[in-house]
């Protein structure tokens, strides 16, 4: 029998380096005289080497779809959107409007930027409604009544004609159906004590103020009923990412009303919700108030990073850490984590930390640039609540045994006991572990 000819390829085991290698590599041996590799220019030829044919149902390029697939995908998206719109229209058709119809008068305590913006918003909801602003500045009062402008805060925005101003607390509160409280937190207790005799025990207070009382650590949900000596005074907290200027310009905005009374929260939702202001309801008053207070302190920290030109990496790290610190404290105080990660928490934090319109961020930017706090505050015509709230936050953190390095550093800078540069160095030297409350 003739000998078999040697095949071109033969399969055998070839251990790498030595037979003692515990992990031998098996491979196909090449012919004794392998062909020369093609020239490098071959690999750079315009025509690529042929590839194995693909199955008929495979897509050689997922980014280049057939017209049929494109139509199918567009149809799915269109149907999903139409379903969403139908649901929204159905919900709106069933929405009640009796609260707005019954409301004849709303009083706004305070003539600042946000109080003015909310007064204008409510007045635009119903022309027949009287919106009375209780202000202490005679010039602002005169400007609103004679020219329909708040000369101090919105000299270029005309107010609705059903917005009037007065310095008489009794006249302002008489016959009011709802009260919007827009007085800064640190002055609220003394102000409310002075007008308590004119406040109806059943008048709902909608708090627009964000912060903590420095000496007592009280939130507005505690300050208002205690100052009015009425523990059952109806209370609602309004919060969320909302700059007064954009409300005045009727730009799309979303906020949250929080109350332990579900019916009251729904009523305020009816009163305030409009085509450009979306209002959600919540029962987590603590979460909404704490997030609204602490985000102002975090905004100062974000401003300091911006003022020191520390970059985007640093900004992202700082705000993420600050969000965690706010969540740790809030949940220890009984808040829901979903509130802190929602509109009145993360939403408000993002707006206040990253946008130049934020008063607290502006304070931080100027601190980071080397200015003195006293000079900064004396040049501002509005209150930056984060400055007073910072010390209260640290007291709360100690009370609930929560570590808050970023917000503590802000408090130390505000107290002039730490420079921004030293604060950054200390924060960077913190133990590199997963931080827990």
DRENDO-1510 file (C-alpha; in Angstrom, 1 decimal, always signed):
<recs>
REC; n; res; u; v; w
REC; 1; UNK; +0.0; +0.0; +0.0 .
REC; 2; UNK; +1.3; +3.4; -0.9 .
REC; 3; UNK; +2.3; +5.7; +1.9 .
REC; 4; UNK; -0.2; +8.4; +2.7 .
REC; 5; UNK; +0.8; +11.9; +1.8 .
REC; 6; UNK; +1.5; +14.4; +4.6 .
REC; 7; UNK; -1.4; +16.9; +5.1 .
REC; 8; UNK; -0.9; +20.6; +4.9 .
REC; 9; UNK; -2.0; +21.1; +8.5 .
REC; 10; UNK; -1.6; +18.6; +11.3 .
REC; 11; UNK; -3.0; +18.8; +14.8 .
REC; 12; UNK; -0.7; +18.0; +17.7 .
REC; 13; UNK; -0.1; +19.2; +21.3 .
REC; 14; UNK; +2.8; +21.5; +21.8 .
REC; 15; UNK; +3.5; +22.6; +25.3 .
REC; 16; UNK; +4.9; +26.1; +25.7 .
REC; 17; UNK; +8.6; +26.3; +26.8 .
REC; 18; UNK; +8.7; +22.9; +28.7 .
REC; 19; UNK; +6.7; +19.9; +29.6 .
REC; 20; UNK; +6.5; +21.1; +33.2 .
REC; 21; UNK; +4.3; +23.9; +32.2 .
REC; 22; UNK; +0.9; +23.1; +33.9 .
REC; 23; UNK; -1.0; +25.1; +31.3 .
REC; 24; UNK; +0.2; +23.9; +27.9 .
REC; 25; UNK; -1.0; +25.8; +24.9 .
REC; 26; UNK; -2.6; +23.7; +22.1 .
REC; 27; UNK; -2.4; +25.1; +18.6 .
REC; 28; UNK; -2.4; +24.1; +15.0 .
REC; 29; UNK; +1.1; +23.6; +13.6 .
REC; 30; UNK; +1.8; +25.5; +10.4 .
REC; 31; UNK; +3.2; +23.9; +7.2 .
REC; 32; UNK; +6.9; +23.4; +7.0 .
REC; 33; UNK; +7.2; +26.2; +4.5 .
REC; 34; UNK; +4.6; +28.8; +5.4 .
REC; 35; UNK; +3.8; +31.4; +2.8 .
REC; 36; UNK; +5.3; +34.9; +3.2 .
REC; 37; UNK; +3.1; +37.4; +4.9 .
REC; 38; UNK; +1.6; +40.0; +2.6 .
REC; 39; UNK; +3.2; +43.4; +2.5 .
REC; 40; UNK; +2.0; +46.1; +4.9 .
REC; 41; UNK; +0.5; +48.0; +2.0 .
REC; 42; UNK; -1.9; +45.1; +1.4 .
REC; 43; UNK; -3.5; +45.8; +4.8 .
REC; 44; UNK; -4.0; +49.4; +3.9 .
REC; 45; UNK; -5.6; +48.7; +0.6 .
REC; 46; UNK; -8.9; +50.5; -0.2 .
REC; 47; UNK; -10.8; +47.2; -0.5 .
REC; 48; UNK; -11.1; +45.5; +2.9 .
REC; 49; UNK; -10.6; +41.7; +3.1 .
REC; 50; UNK; -13.7; +39.7; +2.6 .
REC; 51; UNK; -15.5; +38.6; +5.8 .
REC; 52; UNK; -17.6; +35.5; +6.3 .
REC; 53; UNK; -21.1; +36.0; +5.0 .
REC; 54; UNK; -23.7; +37.0; +7.7 .
REC; 55; UNK; -27.0; +35.2; +8.2 .
REC; 56; UNK; -29.8; +36.6; +6.2 .
REC; 57; UNK; -31.7; +38.0; +9.2 .
REC; 58; UNK; -28.7; +39.8; +10.7 .
REC; 59; UNK; -28.2; +43.6; +10.4 .
REC; 60; UNK; -24.6; +44.3; +9.2 .
REC; 61; UNK; -24.9; +47.9; +10.5 .
REC; 62; UNK; -27.3; +48.5; +13.4 .
REC; 63; UNK; -27.1; +52.2; +12.8 .
REC; 64; UNK; -28.4; +51.9; +9.2 .
REC; 65; UNK; -31.9; +50.4; +9.5 .
REC; 66; UNK; -34.3; +49.6; +6.8 .
REC; 67; UNK; -37.2; +51.9; +6.0 .
REC; 68; UNK; -39.6; +49.3; +7.4 .
REC; 69; UNK; -37.9; +49.2; +10.7 .
REC; 70; UNK; -37.7; +52.9; +11.0 .
REC; 71; UNK; -41.4; +53.2; +10.3 .
REC; 72; UNK; -42.1; +50.5; +12.9 .
REC; 73; UNK; -40.1; +52.3; +15.6 .
REC; 74; UNK; -41.6; +55.7; +14.8 .
REC; 75; UNK; -45.0; +54.1; +15.1 .
REC; 76; UNK; -44.2; +52.7; +18.5 .
REC; 77; UNK; -43.0; +56.1; +19.8 .
REC; 78; UNK; -46.0; +57.9; +18.3 .
REC; 79; UNK; -48.5; +55.5; +19.9 .
REC; 80; UNK; -46.7; +55.8; +23.3 .
REC; 81; UNK; -46.8; +59.6; +23.1 .
REC; 82; UNK; -50.5; +59.6; +22.0 .
REC; 83; UNK; -51.4; +57.3; +24.9 .
REC; 84; UNK; -49.6; +59.7; +27.4 .
REC; 85; UNK; -51.4; +62.7; +26.0 .
REC; 86; UNK; -54.8; +61.0; +26.2 .
REC; 87; UNK; -54.1; +60.1; +29.8 .
REC; 88; UNK; -53.1; +63.6; +30.6 .
REC; 89; UNK; -56.1; +65.2; +29.0 .
REC; 90; UNK; -58.4; +62.7; +30.7 .
REC; 91; UNK; -56.8; +63.6; +34.1 .
REC; 92; UNK; -57.2; +67.3; +33.4 .
REC; 93; UNK; -60.8; +67.0; +32.4 .
REC; 94; UNK; -61.5; +65.4; +35.8 .
REC; 95; UNK; -59.5; +67.8; +37.8 .
REC; 96; UNK; -61.5; +69.9; +40.2 .
REC; 97; UNK; -61.6; +73.7; +40.1 .
REC; 98; UNK; -63.9; +74.4; +43.0 .
REC; 99; UNK; -61.1; +75.7; +45.2 .
REC; 100; UNK; -60.1; +78.4; +42.7 .
REC; 101; UNK; -63.8; +79.3; +42.2 .
REC; 102; UNK; -64.4; +79.7; +45.9 .
REC; 103; UNK; -61.2; +81.6; +46.7 .
REC; 104; UNK; -61.9; +85.4; +46.9 .
REC; 105; UNK; -58.8; +86.7; +48.7 .
REC; 106; UNK; -55.2; +85.6; +49.1 .
REC; 107; UNK; -52.7; +87.4; +51.4 .
REC; 108; UNK; -49.0; +87.4; +50.8 .
REC; 109; UNK; -46.8; +88.2; +53.8 .
REC; 110; UNK; -43.6; +89.9; +52.6 .
REC; 111; UNK; -42.7; +92.0; +49.6 .
REC; 112; UNK; -39.5; +90.3; +48.5 .
REC; 113; UNK; -38.8; +88.7; +45.1 .
REC; 114; UNK; -40.4; +85.3; +45.6 .
REC; 115; UNK; -43.4; +86.7; +47.5 .
REC; 116; UNK; -44.0; +89.2; +44.6 .
REC; 117; UNK; -43.6; +86.5; +42.0 .
REC; 118; UNK; -46.1; +84.2; +43.8 .
REC; 119; UNK; -48.5; +87.1; +44.3 .
REC; 120; UNK; -48.5; +87.8; +40.6 .
REC; 121; UNK; -48.9; +84.1; +39.7 .
REC; 122; UNK; -51.9; +83.7; +42.0 .
REC; 123; UNK; -53.5; +86.9; +40.8 .
REC; 124; UNK; -53.2; +85.7; +37.2 .
REC; 125; UNK; -55.1; +82.6; +38.1 .
REC; 126; UNK; -58.4; +84.6; +38.6 .
REC; 127; UNK; -59.0; +88.2; +37.8 .
REC; 128; UNK; -61.8; +88.5; +40.4 .
REC; 129; UNK; -59.5; +87.4; +43.2 .
REC; 130; UNK; -58.0; +90.0; +45.5 .
REC; 131; UNK; -54.3; +89.4; +46.2 .
REC; 132; UNK; -53.0; +91.6; +49.0 .
REC; 133; UNK; -49.3; +91.9; +49.8 .
REC; 134; UNK; -48.4; +92.9; +53.4 .
REC; 135; UNK; -45.1; +94.9; +53.0 .
REC; 136; UNK; -43.2; +97.1; +55.4 .
REC; 137; UNK; -41.4; +99.4; +52.8 .
REC; 138; UNK; -43.6; +102.4; +52.1 .
REC; 139; UNK; -41.9; +103.0; +48.7 .
REC; 140; UNK; -42.7; +99.4; +47.5 .
REC; 141; UNK; -46.3; +99.7; +48.8 .
REC; 142; UNK; -46.8; +103.0; +46.9 .
REC; 143; UNK; -45.1; +101.6; +43.7 .
REC; 144; UNK; -47.4; +98.5; +43.7 .
REC; 145; UNK; -50.6; +100.5; +44.3 .
REC; 146; UNK; -50.0; +103.4; +41.9 .
REC; 147; UNK; -47.9; +101.9; +39.1 .
REC; 148; UNK; -48.4; +98.1; +39.5 .
REC; 149; UNK; -44.6; +97.5; +39.8 .
REC; 150; UNK; -42.4; +96.3; +42.7 .
REC; 151; UNK; -39.8; +99.1; +42.3 .
REC; 152; UNK; -37.3; +97.3; +44.5 .
REC; 153; UNK; -37.3; +93.8; +43.0 .
REC; 154; UNK; -39.2; +93.8; +39.7 .
REC; 155; UNK; -39.1; +97.3; +38.3 .
REC; 156; UNK; -39.6; +96.0; +34.7 .
REC; 157; UNK; -42.4; +93.5; +35.4 .
REC; 158; UNK; -45.9; +94.9; +35.6 .
REC; 159; UNK; -48.1; +93.2; +38.2 .
REC; 160; UNK; -51.7; +92.2; +37.6 .
REC; 161; UNK; -54.2; +95.0; +38.6 .
REC; 162; UNK; -55.8; +92.7; +41.3 .
REC; 163; UNK; -52.5; +92.8; +43.3 .
REC; 164; UNK; -52.6; +95.5; +45.9 .
REC; 165; UNK; -50.2; +96.3; +48.8 .
REC; 166; UNK; -50.7; +97.5; +52.3 .
REC; 167; UNK; -48.7; +98.0; +55.6 .
REC; 168; UNK; -51.8; +97.3; +57.7 .
REC; 169; UNK; -51.7; +93.7; +58.9 .
REC; 170; UNK; -55.3; +93.8; +60.1 .
REC; 171; UNK; -56.6; +95.0; +56.7 .
REC; 172; UNK; -54.4; +92.5; +54.8 .
REC; 173; UNK; -55.5; +89.4; +56.7 .
REC; 174; UNK; -59.2; +90.3; +57.0 .
REC; 175; UNK; -61.3; +87.8; +54.9 .
REC; 176; UNK; -58.3; +86.0; +53.5 .
REC; 177; UNK; -58.9; +82.4; +52.3 .
REC; 178; UNK; -55.2; +81.5; +52.0 .
REC; 179; UNK; -51.9; +83.0; +53.3 .
REC; 180; UNK; -48.6; +82.8; +51.5 .
REC; 181; UNK; -45.8; +83.3; +54.0 .
REC; 182; UNK; -42.7; +84.8; +52.3 .
REC; 183; UNK; -40.9; +86.4; +55.3 .
REC; 184; UNK; -37.2; +85.2; +55.8 .
REC; 185; UNK; -37.0; +82.4; +58.4 .
REC; 186; UNK; -34.9; +84.3; +60.9 .
REC; 187; UNK; -37.4; +87.1; +61.2 .
REC; 188; UNK; -40.6; +85.0; +60.9 .
REC; 189; UNK; -41.3; +84.3; +64.6 .
REC; 190; UNK; -41.1; +87.9; +65.8 .
REC; 191; UNK; -43.1; +89.0; +62.7 .
REC; 192; UNK; -45.9; +86.5; +63.2 .
REC; 193; UNK; -46.1; +87.2; +67.0 .
REC; 194; UNK; -46.8; +90.8; +66.0 .
REC; 195; UNK; -49.7; +90.0; +63.8 .
REC; 196; UNK; -51.1; +86.9; +65.6 .
REC; 197; UNK; -54.2; +88.7; +66.8 .
REC; 198; UNK; -55.4; +89.3; +63.2 .
REC; 199; UNK; -54.9; +85.7; +62.0 .
REC; 200; UNK; -57.9; +83.5; +61.7 .
REC; 201; UNK; -57.3; +80.1; +63.5 .
REC; 202; UNK; -58.4; +78.2; +60.3 .
REC; 203; UNK; -56.4; +80.3; +57.8 .
REC; 204; UNK; -54.1; +77.9; +55.8 .
REC; 205; UNK; -50.4; +79.1; +55.8 .
REC; 206; UNK; -48.5; +78.2; +52.7 .
REC; 207; UNK; -44.8; +78.6; +53.6 .
REC; 208; UNK; -42.5; +79.9; +50.9 .
REC; 209; UNK; -39.6; +80.4; +53.3 .
REC; 210; UNK; -36.7; +77.9; +53.3 .
REC; 211; UNK; -34.3; +77.5; +56.2 .
REC; 212; UNK; -33.8; +76.7; +59.9 .
REC; 213; UNK; -34.1; +79.1; +62.8 .
REC; 214; UNK; -30.5; +79.5; +64.1 .
REC; 215; UNK; -31.0; +79.4; +67.8 .
REC; 216; UNK; -33.9; +76.9; +68.1 .
REC; 217; UNK; -33.3; +74.7; +65.0 .
REC; 218; UNK; -37.0; +75.0; +64.2 .
REC; 219; UNK; -38.5; +74.6; +60.7 .
REC; 220; UNK; -41.3; +76.7; +59.4 .
REC; 221; UNK; -43.8; +74.0; +60.2 .
REC; 222; UNK; -42.9; +74.5; +63.9 .
REC; 223; UNK; -42.3; +78.3; +63.8 .
REC; 224; UNK; -45.7; +79.3; +62.4 .
REC; 225; UNK; -48.1; +77.4; +64.8 .
REC; 226; UNK; -45.9; +78.2; +67.8 .
REC; 227; UNK; -45.6; +81.9; +67.0 .
REC; 228; UNK; -49.4; +82.1; +66.3 .
REC; 229; UNK; -50.1; +80.1; +69.5 .
REC; 230; UNK; -52.2; +77.7; +67.6 .
REC; 231; UNK; -50.9; +74.2; +67.2 .
REC; 232; UNK; -53.7; +73.4; +64.7 .
REC; 233; UNK; -53.0; +76.2; +62.3 .
REC; 234; UNK; -53.2; +74.6; +58.8 .
REC; 235; UNK; -49.7; +74.4; +57.3 .
REC; 236; UNK; -48.4; +73.7; +53.8 .
REC; 237; UNK; -44.8; +73.8; +52.7 .
REC; 238; UNK; -44.1; +74.9; +49.1 .
REC; 239; UNK; -40.7; +74.1; +47.7 .
REC; 240; UNK; -38.9; +73.0; +44.5 .
REC; 241; UNK; -36.5; +74.4; +41.9 .
REC; 242; UNK; -38.0; +77.8; +41.2 .
REC; 243; UNK; -36.4; +81.2; +40.7 .
REC; 244; UNK; -38.7; +84.2; +41.1 .
REC; 245; UNK; -37.6; +85.8; +37.9 .
REC; 246; UNK; -38.5; +82.8; +35.8 .
REC; 247; UNK; -41.9; +82.6; +37.6 .
REC; 248; UNK; -42.5; +86.2; +36.7 .
REC; 249; UNK; -41.6; +85.4; +33.1 .
REC; 250; UNK; -44.1; +82.5; +33.1 .
REC; 251; UNK; -41.4; +79.9; +32.2 .
REC; 252; UNK; -42.3; +76.2; +32.9 .
REC; 253; UNK; -41.7; +75.4; +36.5 .
REC; 254; UNK; -42.5; +72.4; +38.8 .
REC; 255; UNK; -42.9; +72.5; +42.6 .
REC; 256; UNK; -44.2; +70.5; +45.5 .
REC; 257; UNK; -46.7; +71.2; +48.2 .
REC; 258; UNK; -46.4; +69.2; +51.3 .
REC; 259; UNK; -48.9; +68.8; +54.1 .
REC; 260; UNK; -49.9; +66.2; +56.6 .
REC; 261; UNK; -53.5; +67.0; +55.6 .
REC; 262; UNK; -54.0; +65.4; +52.2 .
REC; 263; UNK; -57.2; +67.4; +51.4 .
REC; 264; UNK; -55.4; +70.6; +52.2 .
REC; 265; UNK; -52.5; +69.7; +49.9 .
REC; 266; UNK; -54.9; +68.9; +47.1 .
REC; 267; UNK; -56.7; +72.2; +47.6 .
REC; 268; UNK; -53.4; +74.2; +47.4 .
REC; 269; UNK; -52.5; +72.3; +44.3 .
REC; 270; UNK; -55.8; +73.4; +42.7 .
REC; 271; UNK; -55.1; +77.0; +43.8 .
REC; 272; UNK; -51.6; +77.2; +42.4 .
REC; 273; UNK; -51.3; +74.8; +39.4 .
REC; 274; UNK; -51.4; +76.4; +36.0 .
REC; 275; UNK; -50.3; +75.9; +32.4 .
REC; 276; UNK; -46.7; +77.0; +33.4 .
REC; 277; UNK; -46.6; +75.8; +37.0 .
REC; 278; UNK; -46.9; +72.1; +37.8 .
REC; 279; UNK; -47.7; +71.3; +41.4 .
REC; 280; UNK; -47.1; +67.9; +42.9 .
REC; 281; UNK; -48.4; +66.9; +46.4 .
REC; 282; UNK; -46.5; +65.2; +49.3 .
REC; 283; UNK; -47.2; +64.2; +52.9 .
REC; 284; UNK; -43.5; +64.4; +53.8 .
REC; 285; UNK; -43.3; +67.9; +55.3 .
REC; 286; UNK; -40.0; +67.1; +57.1 .
REC; 287; UNK; -38.3; +66.0; +53.9 .
REC; 288; UNK; -39.4; +68.9; +51.9 .
REC; 289; UNK; -38.4; +71.5; +54.5 .
REC; 290; UNK; -35.1; +69.9; +55.4 .
REC; 291; UNK; -34.0; +69.6; +51.7 .
REC; 292; UNK; -35.1; +73.2; +51.1 .
REC; 293; UNK; -33.1; +74.5; +54.0 .
REC; 294; UNK; -29.9; +72.4; +53.5 .
REC; 295; UNK; -29.6; +73.0; +49.8 .
REC; 296; UNK; -28.9; +76.7; +50.5 .
REC; 297; UNK; -25.8; +75.7; +52.5 .
REC; 298; UNK; -24.7; +73.3; +49.8 .
REC; 299; UNK; -25.1; +76.1; +47.2 .
REC; 300; UNK; -22.6; +78.2; +49.1 .
REC; 301; UNK; -20.1; +75.4; +49.0 .
REC; 302; UNK; -20.7; +75.0; +45.2 .
REC; 303; UNK; -20.2; +78.7; +44.8 .
REC; 304; UNK; -16.9; +78.5; +46.7 .
REC; 305; UNK; -15.6; +75.8; +44.3 .
REC; 306; UNK; -16.6; +78.0; +41.4 .
REC; 307; UNK; -15.0; +81.1; +42.9 .
REC; 308; UNK; -11.7; +79.2; +43.5 .
REC; 309; UNK; -11.7; +77.8; +39.9 .
REC; 310; UNK; -11.4; +74.3; +41.1 .
REC; 311; UNK; -13.0; +72.8; +38.0 .
REC; 312; UNK; -15.9; +70.6; +37.0 .
REC; 313; UNK; -14.6; +67.4; +38.6 .
REC; 314; UNK; -14.4; +69.1; +42.0 .
REC; 315; UNK; -17.8; +70.6; +41.6 .
REC; 316; UNK; -19.4; +67.2; +40.8 .
REC; 317; UNK; -17.7; +65.5; +43.6 .
REC; 318; UNK; -18.7; +68.2; +46.1 .
REC; 319; UNK; -22.4; +68.3; +45.2 .
REC; 320; UNK; -22.6; +64.5; +45.2 .
REC; 321; UNK; -21.1; +64.4; +48.6 .
REC; 322; UNK; -23.4; +67.2; +49.8 .
REC; 323; UNK; -26.5; +65.4; +48.5 .
REC; 324; UNK; -25.5; +62.4; +50.5 .
REC; 325; UNK; -25.1; +64.4; +53.6 .
REC; 326; UNK; -28.5; +66.0; +53.2 .
REC; 327; UNK; -30.1; +62.6; +52.7 .
REC; 328; UNK; -28.3; +61.1; +55.8 .
REC; 329; UNK; -29.6; +63.9; +58.1 .
REC; 330; UNK; -33.1; +64.1; +56.6 .
REC; 331; UNK; -33.7; +60.4; +56.9 .
REC; 332; UNK; -32.5; +60.4; +60.5 .
REC; 333; UNK; -35.1; +63.1; +61.1 .
REC; 334; UNK; -37.8; +60.9; +59.6 .
REC; 335; UNK; -37.9; +62.1; +56.0 .
REC; 336; UNK; -38.4; +59.7; +53.1 .
REC; 337; UNK; -35.4; +59.1; +50.9 .
REC; 338; UNK; -37.5; +59.5; +47.8 .
REC; 339; UNK; -38.3; +63.1; +48.8 .
REC; 340; UNK; -34.6; +63.9; +49.0 .
REC; 341; UNK; -33.9; +62.5; +45.5 .
REC; 342; UNK; -37.0; +64.1; +44.1 .
REC; 343; UNK; -38.1; +67.5; +42.8 .
REC; 344; UNK; -37.9; +69.3; +46.2 .
REC; 345; UNK; -34.6; +67.7; +47.0 .
REC; 346; UNK; -32.2; +66.9; +44.1 .
REC; 347; UNK; -34.2; +69.2; +41.7 .
REC; 348; UNK; -33.8; +72.2; +44.0 .
REC; 349; UNK; -30.2; +71.4; +44.8 .
REC; 350; UNK; -29.2; +71.3; +41.1 .
REC; 351; UNK; -30.9; +74.7; +40.4 .
REC; 352; UNK; -29.4; +76.4; +43.5 .
REC; 353; UNK; -25.9; +75.0; +43.1 .
REC; 354; UNK; -25.4; +75.4; +39.3 .
REC; 355; UNK; -27.2; +78.6; +38.3 .
REC; 356; UNK; -25.9; +82.1; +38.7 .
REC; 357; UNK; -29.3; +83.5; +39.7 .
REC; 358; UNK; -28.9; +81.7; +43.1 .
REC; 359; UNK; -28.2; +84.2; +45.9 .
REC; 360; UNK; -26.5; +81.5; +48.1 .
REC; 361; UNK; -24.3; +80.4; +45.2 .
REC; 362; UNK; -23.3; +84.0; +44.6 .
REC; 363; UNK; -22.3; +84.3; +48.2 .
REC; 364; UNK; -20.1; +81.3; +47.8 .
REC; 365; UNK; -18.5; +82.5; +44.6 .
REC; 366; UNK; -17.5; +85.7; +46.2 .
REC; 367; UNK; -16.1; +83.9; +49.3 .
REC; 368; UNK; -14.1; +81.7; +47.0 .
REC; 369; UNK; -12.8; +84.7; +45.2 .
REC; 370; UNK; -11.4; +86.1; +48.5 .
REC; 371; UNK; -14.1; +88.6; +49.6 .
REC; 372; UNK; -15.1; +89.0; +53.2 .
REC; 373; UNK; -18.5; +87.8; +54.2 .
REC; 374; UNK; -19.5; +91.1; +55.8 .
REC; 375; UNK; -18.8; +93.0; +52.6 .
REC; 376; UNK; -20.7; +90.5; +50.6 .
REC; 377; UNK; -23.8; +90.6; +52.7 .
REC; 378; UNK; -23.8; +94.4; +53.0 .
REC; 379; UNK; -23.9; +94.7; +49.2 .
REC; 380; UNK; -26.9; +92.4; +48.8 .
REC; 381; UNK; -30.5; +93.6; +48.8 .
REC; 382; UNK; -31.9; +90.1; +49.4 .
REC; 383; UNK; -31.4; +87.5; +52.2 .
REC; 384; UNK; -29.2; +84.4; +51.5 .
REC; 385; UNK; -30.8; +82.0; +53.9 .
REC; 386; UNK; -27.8; +79.5; +53.7 .
REC; 387; UNK; -25.6; +81.9; +55.7 .
REC; 388; UNK; -27.8; +81.8; +58.8 .
REC; 389; UNK; -28.8; +78.1; +58.2 .
REC; 390; UNK; -25.3; +76.7; +58.1 .
REC; 391; UNK; -24.7; +76.9; +61.9 .
REC; 392; UNK; -28.1; +75.3; +62.6 .
REC; 393; UNK; -27.4; +72.5; +60.2 .
REC; 394; UNK; -24.2; +71.5; +62.1 .
REC; 395; UNK; -26.1; +71.6; +65.4 .
REC; 396; UNK; -28.7; +69.3; +63.9 .
REC; 397; UNK; -26.0; +67.0; +62.6 .
REC; 398; UNK; -24.5; +66.7; +66.1 .
REC; 399; UNK; -28.0; +66.1; +67.6 .
REC; 400; UNK; -28.7; +63.2; +65.2 .
REC; 401; UNK; -25.0; +62.0; +65.1 .
REC; 402; UNK; -24.5; +62.4; +61.4 .
REC; 403; UNK; -21.1; +63.3; +59.8 .
REC; 404; UNK; -21.5; +66.2; +57.4 .
REC; 405; UNK; -18.0; +67.3; +56.3 .
REC; 406; UNK; -18.9; +69.5; +53.4 .
REC; 407; UNK; -21.7; +71.4; +55.2 .
REC; 408; UNK; -19.6; +71.7; +58.3 .
REC; 409; UNK; -16.8; +73.2; +56.3 .
REC; 410; UNK; -19.2; +75.9; +55.0 .
REC; 411; UNK; -20.2; +76.7; +58.5 .
REC; 412; UNK; -16.6; +77.1; +59.6 .
REC; 413; UNK; -15.9; +79.4; +56.6 .
REC; 414; UNK; -18.9; +81.5; +57.4 .
REC; 415; UNK; -17.7; +81.8; +61.0 .
REC; 416; UNK; -14.3; +83.0; +59.6 .
REC; 417; UNK; -12.6; +80.1; +61.4 .
REC; 418; UNK; -11.4; +78.4; +58.2 .
REC; 419; UNK; -10.3; +79.7; +54.8 .
REC; 420; UNK; -11.8; +78.2; +51.6 .
REC; 421; UNK; -8.3; +76.9; +50.6 .
REC; 422; UNK; -7.7; +75.1; +53.9 .
REC; 423; UNK; -11.2; +73.7; +53.8 .
REC; 424; UNK; -10.6; +72.1; +50.4 .
REC; 425; UNK; -7.3; +70.6; +51.6 .
REC; 426; UNK; -8.9; +69.1; +54.7 .
REC; 427; UNK; -11.8; +67.7; +52.7 .
REC; 428; UNK; -9.4; +66.1; +50.2 .
REC; 429; UNK; -7.6; +64.4; +53.2 .
REC; 430; UNK; -10.7; +62.8; +54.6 .
REC; 431; UNK; -10.5; +58.9; +54.8 .
REC; 432; UNK; -11.1; +57.4; +51.4 .
REC; 433; UNK; -13.8; +55.0; +52.5 .
REC; 434; UNK; -17.5; +54.6; +51.7 .
REC; 435; UNK; -19.1; +57.2; +53.9 .
REC; 436; UNK; -22.1; +56.2; +55.9 .
REC; 437; UNK; -24.2; +58.3; +58.4 .
</recs>
